[in-house]
Amino acid sequence: MVYVAIMGHGVVGGGVAEVLRKNAASIAKKAGQEIVIKRILDLREFPDSPYADRFTKNPDDIIHDPEIAIVIETMGGLHPAYEFVKACLENGKSVVTSNKELVAAKGDELLAFAKQHNLNFLFEASVGGGIPILRPINQCLTANEVYEIAGILNGTTNFMLTKMIEEDMSFDEALSLAQRLGYAERDPSADIDGHDTCRKVCILAALGFGKHVYPAQVHTEGIRGVSLTDVKYAAAAGYAIKLIGRARARDDGRIFCMVAPMLVPKDNLLSDVRDVFNAIMVRGDAIGDVMFYGRGAGALPTASAVVADVIDEVKHIARRKMIFWESGSDDYVCPYTEDQTAAMVRLTADLPETAKAAVTAAFGEVRWIALIGQPENELCFLTEVQNEQTLAQTLQGLSGVQIQSCIRLFGE
Amino acid sequence: MVYVAIMGHGVVGGGVAEVLRKNAASIAKKAGQEIVIKRILDLREFPDSPYADRFTKNPDDIIHDPEIAIVIETMGGLHPAYEFVKACLENGKSVVTSNKELVAAKGDELLAFAKQHNLNFLFEASVGGGIPILRPINQCLTANEVYEIAGILNGTTNFMLTKMIEEDMSFDEALSLAQRLGYAERDPSADIDGHDTCRKVCILAALGFGKHVYPAQVHTEGIRGVSLTDVKYAAAAGYAIKLIGRARARDDGRIFCMVAPMLVPKDNLLSDVRDVFNAIMVRGDAIGDVMFYGRGAGALPTASAVVADVIDEVKHIARRKMIFWESGSDDYVCPYTEDQTAAMVRLTADLPETAKAAVTAAFGEVRWIALIGQPENELCFLTEVQNEQTLAQTLQGLSGVQIQSCIRLFGE
């Protein structure tokens, strides 16, 4: 029998308790012994929970209980989760977390700390909810030189974009609906401004390329600037707009890492990922493209990943799992302005024919996109692949036009 | 340093040698020590291989070499692969294989044998080529009660069906093209008659549900009966025809397991899996649907999975991985005739109006599918979900019609 404790009885923590209870028999069989929840930390009361007698408001009841071998941190946020996790490791407890903010900010430090204490720090649930992704990268793709990881990592924004693509909803309508259905928070900025995706791509990049990426190093654009009009032009050209987190290895040992809405070609499976689903594509030299797809959020899917980590720790108790990456460095993430991209540009102009000539003069031959019902003063085109900074400067240099949007292509 | 040997220097074995050589440095780092190929068994000569001096035609040079710790079996086929693998295990060598025929026929026995000798027998590459699937099921979805595994497990047939769907090719044209491109063998029956998919679904079912399923227990239909006309009716109704291997748990501890072409709804991501790609969907009570996608065949993708297993064995040398399942039993796989399904039926009749009335009389209200340019004597419809045997009997009982095809729906 192994005693565990849960810190934070919210959506995920409650789901973990439910899965551990509901599937107790098969989990015990797979883990090799029974897993018993001894304590649950939460400031609220849960008189109706089957674990009502095990709740505590005092983290020391967990941190300093020598019987508890594994602590499950599902509080979210950086503080006090960071202090609690550190204290648990200091007191000889392995930790499983679903907290992407914590791992993206402090993963390198906590992994080193766990290693030093010969303990485990696992976080499969921090990326892609229940989708197995960290362990496959760490164990199954080891024969590969992974050179790119990219994906749809945020269910809320993907739901909104799906509604815009399939049901002609405006951005604001899609956001309202997402909020009504409980997919978006009252303050949706963490999702729609890309911060959530940013944290997840930091974790994926760290695991895939072996070195921590801090969220502040990642150029992050959300989907506030994506209009229904952009979605329609993209569709007319054979693309779906998706919020993509993407990290690519460079030959010089540095990486590019970015979060932005991108035009995904219709023949790329990422373009077909709908609603709140997530999908992560990994590119390796031997395997080519592989994709992992599933529910990226929600109580039970995320709990599924947390509990799998717990089972893995119980199976390997007192033995270290080999998940590890180095600390990051200032120059590790290359400025995105040095990257290359193609883009879809939409602009308005009082003299569209003159503007068209100016675009061709500036960009050379471009691919014009036509839309039924397109306003006469609106133009939309796809550029060739070019340097990011050159692209931005060329657009700035166009006179007599108003740039309405510029959305990158997700290319090879 | 760990010595390994490769048995069979064909497409996969050659790929394994190439990946081990090309990515030697990063593989050594991940495995914790250098992995050195000491011997390669093949009856042919490979004078230009960088390993030319290590080839042997005598399996005993591997089986009885005490320095070789891990043997990679990439010969394919049941015999003599089975005898060789058993001899390797008897002589204290862990084994990694890509041989689905071997695992589907003898997996339970070889796993038990490996366990008894405290060795490992790993076979990630036997299903889905390079796609990580066995390890995720075994390690990442452990918190779930998995109740269904289904997927597109054969790249050749999926390539052919894609050509039929997207380029209006006939079955024969698609097969010729697949053969010209090297995707299909001169004798394509293992692929197009479903045997390859059958072996893979047996392995998935065994791992997912814990008990061996023998290929002979699985009702297997290939795609020979799928015509371009069927593909078009399916498209008109919002479906793509895919060859699906599917295993589902029943409440009584038995399972349903089948291989057949099925109509996959367009909003299911499996319908978008194109060309030679494979995808495997796993349904669990906590996680919902997850899908794993990638190249299901080819030298390097398959080698990628083989080498990942080798690295895993090197990391855990002298320690058992916990992959295991029970032997099967005669009544474990429930006859498919007891299952439920909906189906698309296409028939011809000299008196179509009379036939239509007969169909409605026999099936109740059905959904008729219309096609532009449909011959006057042809009818196509979708039935409700019903018992398999009832469906077959009802079709047999229709008089004055010729049943052209009956293809199941891939439903929830």
Interface residues (C-beta under 8 A of the other chain):
Chain A: G15 V19 K22 N23 S26 I27 K30 A31 E124 G130 I131 P132 R135 P136 Q139 C140 L141 T142 A143 N144 E145 D267 L269 D272 V273 R274 G284 D285 A286 I287 G288 D289 V290 M291 F292 Y293 G294 R295 G298 L300 P301 A303 S304 A305 V306 V307 A308 V310 I311 D312 K315 M322
Chain B: G15 V19 K22 N23 S26 I27 K30 A31 E124 G130 I131 P132 R135 P136 Q139 C140 L141 T142 A143 N144 E145 D267 L269 D272 V273 R274 G284 D285 A286 I287 G288 D289 V290 M291 F292 Y293 G294 R295 G298 L300 P301 A303 S304 A305 V306 V307 A308 V310 I311 D312 K315 M322
